[in-house]
Amino acid sequence: MKIAKLRMTGGHRAAKKPKRRRNGDNPQLDTDTPIYVQLITHFRQKIETDRWQVNETIPALEELAAEYGVARGTIRQAIGFLQREGLIASRRGRGSQVVRKPDNTIWMPLPDSWDDLLHQADSIVGEVLDLDVPKRLPVSAENGRGALAPNYHAVRRLLKRNGIPYLVGTSYVDQRIMAEAGFDALATMSIYRVLEHSQRSRAVAGEQTLMLRPADAEVAYLLQIPLNGAVVCVMRWVFDQHDTLIYQSEGLFRSDFVHADRRLK
């Protein structure tokens, strides 16, 4: 089953031109976005590209503050995040040093087929925290395709990799399929595998949509990003042989540490 249909959705209003802060030879910082968030991404890129090499002592906070034209506390906030991520460590008498490169396995390509989706779900490792599920029905596809099932089993989870939260996911699966598989099945397999093993329903069609949206207060708290910070929202719908919506999901990814690749064919 192909699920390659992808729509890029954005706002209808023209984007306001961001104000810029000049920093000599360094990238310009956008004052409409929290500075420490931009510095986290910039410093991670310096480590990834070996401009800050493993075992190298990075400049002192005062030097970085002067170099980027920001407050010392802003630099401390960004470096502190990288320390919690395990990329930088303080060495007594030697300042702060790079201890390892970022683990880029957190970055996930956007699946464009059912098999890709199954294999990606099987390969997810890390901490999974169950969250309270919303008391609502799944969101129908924009084209109005398919009929809703009589009832749905809802699952809402927060996924982490190396202690870094990167996804808040909400999924709805036809409750008849869950009753067939047993509600403990999700402890040993992904929801997509539950759908794949179903004898009563067969996944025959799917759609997915990628959108950018601002994080509300809850999502910002869970993903440890600023309020209204950008998140990548991936919506998916799966239909069975009777054109019933047997699965719908909404995944909210951190946009600063997770990217989605779309292969052109």
C-alpha positions as MATLAB code, in Angstrom:
seq = 'MKIAKLRMTGGHRAAKKPKRRRNGDNPQLDTDTPIYVQLITHFRQKIETDRWQVNETIPALEELAAEYGVARGTIRQAIGFLQREGLIASRRGRGSQVVRKPDNTIWMPLPDSWDDLLHQADSIVGEVLDLDVPKRLPVSAENGRGALAPNYHAVRRLLKRNGIPYLVGTSYVDQRIMAEAGFDALATMSIYRVLEHSQRSRAVAGEQTLMLRPADAEVAYLLQIPLNGAVVCVMRWVFDQHDTLIYQSEGLFRSDFVHADRRLK';
ca = [
       0.000    0.000    0.000;
       1.445    3.366   -1.023;
       1.009    6.283    1.344;
       3.053    8.745   -0.648;
       0.388   11.437   -0.914;
       1.895   14.465    0.788;
       0.529   17.954    1.136;
       2.615   20.837    2.409;
       0.337   23.218    4.262;
       1.203   26.657    5.504;
      -0.521   29.823    6.579;
      -2.369   32.029    4.116;
      -0.962   35.273    5.480;
       2.327   36.617    4.185;
       5.128   35.919    6.631;
       6.391   38.964    8.458;
       9.983   39.698    7.575;
      12.018   38.849   10.690;
      14.289   41.344   12.319;
      17.952   40.395   12.255;
      20.834   40.785   14.655;
      24.203   41.114   12.945;
      27.092   39.057   14.314;
      30.102   39.671   12.096;
      31.059   36.451   10.289;
      28.583   34.361   12.324;
      25.055   33.602   11.080;
      22.577   36.373   11.754;
      20.247   35.721   14.672;
      16.523   36.231   14.171;
      15.140   38.361   17.009;
      11.609   37.009   16.389;
      12.793   33.554   17.562;
      14.258   32.864   21.031;
      18.001   33.476   20.710;
      19.019   30.518   22.874;
      17.063   28.128   20.597;
      18.968   29.410   17.549;
      22.261   29.127   19.428;
      21.522   25.519   20.429;
      21.001   24.602   16.773;
      24.034   26.620   15.656;
      26.350   25.108   18.283;
      25.123   21.592   17.492;
      25.950   22.223   13.826;
      29.436   23.388   14.802;
      29.945   20.050   16.583;
      28.424   18.026   13.731;
      30.691   19.687   11.151;
      33.841   19.444   13.327;
      34.220   23.189   13.676;
      34.075   22.266   17.357;
      35.846   18.917   17.448;
      35.517   16.170   20.040;
      37.936   16.785   22.965;
      38.301   20.440   21.927;
      37.805   23.136   24.563;
      35.164   25.594   23.375;
      35.449   29.354   23.990;
      34.463   30.657   27.421;
      30.951   32.020   27.986;
      32.241   35.585   28.011;
      33.973   35.102   24.656;
      30.898   33.556   23.049;
      28.660   36.297   24.446;
      30.912   38.953   22.937;
      31.221   37.063   19.639;
      27.447   36.682   19.180;
      26.452   39.986   20.771;
      24.132   38.397   23.352;
      23.966   38.186   27.124;
      26.207   35.736   28.968;
      23.105   34.112   30.458;
      21.755   33.361   26.978;
      24.986   31.563   26.072;
      24.887   29.661   29.380;
      21.305   28.555   28.618;
      22.267   27.183   25.189;
      25.454   25.479   26.396;
      23.556   24.045   29.354;
      21.136   22.339   26.972;
      24.037   20.764   25.080;
      25.528   19.629   28.383;
      22.260   17.897   29.320;
      22.250   16.290   25.879;
      25.731   14.921   26.637;
      27.555   16.780   23.861;
      29.554   19.137   26.068;
      31.019   18.609   29.543;
      32.725   20.954   31.996;
      36.258   19.861   32.922;
      37.740   21.286   36.097;
      40.580   23.612   35.184;
      40.044   23.003   31.448;
      36.769   24.766   30.720;
      33.993   23.156   28.662;
      34.919   20.498   26.116;
      33.101   18.684   23.343;
      32.747   15.035   24.392;
      30.768   13.553   21.493;
      28.846   14.355   18.341;
      25.029   14.486   18.242;
      23.235   11.207   17.696;
      21.640   11.834   14.330;
      19.601    8.609   14.489;
      16.912   10.775   16.061;
      16.310   12.254   12.605;
      13.592   10.342   10.819;
      12.807   10.184    7.092;
       9.180   10.583    6.075;
       7.943    7.119    4.937;
       6.447    6.950    1.465;
       5.111    3.384    1.539;
       3.364    1.030    3.942;
       6.458   -1.166    4.233;
       8.627    1.865    5.087;
       6.122    2.871    7.757;
       6.116   -0.621    9.287;
       9.903   -0.867    9.382;
      10.307    2.626   10.816;
       7.803    1.894   13.590;
       9.620   -1.373   14.396;
      12.953    0.447   14.669;
      11.887    3.160   17.121;
      13.870    2.872   20.331;
      13.998    5.094   23.366;
      11.743    6.159   26.185;
       7.976    5.997   25.581;
       5.729    7.795   28.066;
       1.953    7.335   27.943;
      -0.079   10.546   28.164;
      -3.737   11.279   28.807;
      -5.703   10.781   25.593;
      -8.087   13.434   24.245;
     -11.801   12.696   24.512;
     -12.699   13.179   20.863;
     -13.088   11.244   17.635;
     -10.245   11.088   15.103;
      -9.933   13.900   12.569;
     -11.308   12.945    9.144;
      -9.219   13.416    6.029;
      -9.706   16.742    4.261;
     -11.222   15.039    1.234;
     -13.931   13.478    3.420;
     -13.016    9.982    2.288;
     -14.231    6.909    4.153;
     -16.664    6.205    6.972;
     -15.785    6.306   10.655;
     -15.648    3.070   12.649;
     -18.199    2.637   15.481;
     -15.547    3.375   18.112;
     -11.811    3.933   18.463;
      -9.062    3.043   20.904;
      -6.902    6.130   21.509;
      -3.200    6.120   22.402;
      -1.144    9.221   23.206;
       2.584    9.032   23.804;
       5.708   11.117   24.269;
       8.839    9.667   22.648;
      12.378   10.466   23.771;
      15.809    9.600   22.408;
      18.828    9.978   24.707;
      16.645   11.900   27.119;
      15.584   14.430   24.454;
      11.805   14.548   23.769;
      11.146   14.669   20.036;
       7.574   13.503   19.369;
       4.114   13.847   20.875;
       1.909   11.337   19.059;
      -1.839   10.696   19.214;
      -3.233    7.635   17.441;
      -6.729    6.227   16.960;
      -7.278    2.627   15.877;
     -10.590    0.890   15.172;
     -11.590   -0.631   18.512;
     -12.749   -3.838   16.787;
      -9.175   -4.402   15.588;
      -7.821   -3.803   19.091;
     -10.344   -6.223   20.558;
      -9.247   -8.804   17.985;
      -5.548   -8.338   18.774;
      -5.905   -7.836   22.526;
      -5.202   -4.510   24.194;
      -1.870   -5.784   25.535;
      -0.581   -6.180   21.961;
       0.745   -2.616   21.953;
       3.257   -3.589   24.628;
       5.083   -5.819   22.123;
       4.369   -4.319   18.687;
       3.590   -1.043   16.978;
       0.058    0.002   16.089;
       0.965   -0.463   12.414;
       1.873   -4.109   13.085;
      -1.462   -4.563   14.863;
      -3.187   -3.308   11.718;
      -0.998   -5.541    9.546;
      -1.896   -8.674   11.545;
      -5.649   -8.015   11.608;
      -7.848  -10.724   10.075;
     -11.023   -8.628   10.026;
      -9.637   -5.540    8.278;
      -6.965   -5.078    5.655;
      -5.139   -1.763    5.214;
      -5.499   -0.948    1.525;
      -5.088    2.825    1.249;
      -3.504    5.634    3.189;
      -2.764    9.328    3.116;
      -0.384   11.585    4.997;
      -0.114   15.345    5.301;
       2.807   17.380    6.635;
       2.178   20.816    8.155;
       4.061   23.384   10.203;
       2.255   24.779   13.214;
       3.040   26.642   16.458;
       3.320   24.661   19.686;
       0.613   25.292   22.260;
       1.452   25.457   25.966;
       1.162   21.696   26.588;
       3.179   20.617   23.540;
       5.826   23.275   24.236;
       6.161   21.930   27.785;
       6.340   18.280   26.701;
       8.854   18.897   23.907;
      10.845   21.425   25.944;
      10.558   24.144   23.321;
       9.371   27.770   23.539;
       5.649   28.526   23.449;
       4.570   28.975   19.805;
       7.831   27.397   18.628;
       7.516   25.564   15.312;
       6.576   21.883   15.312;
       6.243   19.572   12.310;
       2.809   17.940   12.301;
       2.431   14.680   10.356;
      -1.175   13.497    9.959;
      -1.931    9.976    8.699;
      -5.106    8.143    7.700;
      -5.422    4.423    6.876;
      -8.517    2.857    5.261;
      -9.539   -0.796    4.983;
     -11.103   -2.791    2.159;
     -14.544   -1.377    3.071;
     -13.231    2.210    2.947;
     -13.565    2.500    6.722;
     -11.108    4.740    8.554;
      -9.355    2.155   10.731;
      -6.460    4.356   11.830;
      -5.688    8.049   12.180;
      -2.736    9.712   13.852;
      -1.212   13.092   14.577;
       2.519   13.271   15.269;
       4.039   16.539   16.512;
       7.813   16.552   15.989;
      10.357   19.023   17.307;
      11.422   20.992   14.252;
      14.847   21.993   15.581;
      16.160   18.477   16.169;
      14.021   16.294   13.888;
      13.676   16.629   10.153;
      11.562   14.723    7.647;
      13.082   13.791    4.297;
      10.814   13.319    1.295;
      12.316   11.271   -1.510;
      11.375   12.301   -5.036;
      10.523    9.459   -7.390;
];
